[in-house]
Amino acid sequence: MPDKLVGLSEHEPRVGQPPSGWAQLELLHHLTHGERRRLRRGRESADGSVGA
């Protein structure tokens, strides 16, 4: 995803792009957050921890 941001102006990543309406930076933030959560849950299940 970050390679999609290369070459864009300062303004372009902040504005929504049809058809999703998500700005590129919003999508990158969403994917990063989801990946961190998935990795954290994987570690918790591997060591027997329980958490949200």
C-alpha positions as CSV (number, residue, x, y, z in Angstrom):
1,M,0.0,0.0,0.0
2,P,2.7,2.6,0.8
3,D,4.0,2.4,-2.8
4,K,0.6,3.7,-3.9
5,L,1.4,6.9,-2.0
6,V,4.7,7.6,-3.7
7,G,4.4,10.3,-6.4
8,L,1.2,11.8,-5.0
9,S,1.0,15.5,-4.0
10,E,0.7,16.5,-0.3
11,H,-3.1,16.9,-0.8
12,E,-4.0,13.8,-2.9
13,P,-3.6,11.1,-0.1
14,R,-6.0,13.1,2.1
15,V,-9.0,13.2,-0.2
16,G,-11.4,10.3,-0.9
17,Q,-11.0,8.4,-4.1
18,P,-14.1,6.8,-5.7
19,P,-15.6,4.2,-5.6
20,S,-14.8,3.5,-1.9
21,G,-14.6,7.1,-0.9
22,W,-11.6,6.3,1.4
23,A,-8.6,8.5,1.2
24,Q,-5.4,6.6,0.7
25,L,-4.1,7.6,4.2
26,E,-7.3,6.5,5.8
27,L,-7.0,3.1,4.1
28,L,-3.4,2.8,5.1
29,H,-4.2,3.6,8.8
30,H,-7.1,1.1,8.7
31,L,-5.0,-1.7,7.3
32,T,-2.1,-1.0,9.7
33,H,-4.4,-1.0,12.7
34,G,-6.1,-4.3,11.6
35,E,-2.7,-6.0,11.0
36,R,-1.4,-4.9,14.5
37,R,-4.6,-6.3,16.1
38,R,-4.3,-9.6,14.2
39,L,-0.7,-10.0,15.2
40,R,-1.4,-9.2,18.8
41,R,-4.2,-11.7,18.9
42,G,-1.9,-14.3,17.4
43,R,0.7,-13.8,20.1
44,E,-1.9,-13.9,22.8
45,S,-3.3,-17.2,21.6
46,A,0.2,-18.6,21.2
47,D,1.2,-17.8,24.8
48,G,-2.3,-18.5,26.4
49,S,-3.0,-14.8,27.2
50,V,-6.5,-13.5,27.0
51,G,-7.2,-9.9,25.9
52,A,-9.1,-7.7,23.7
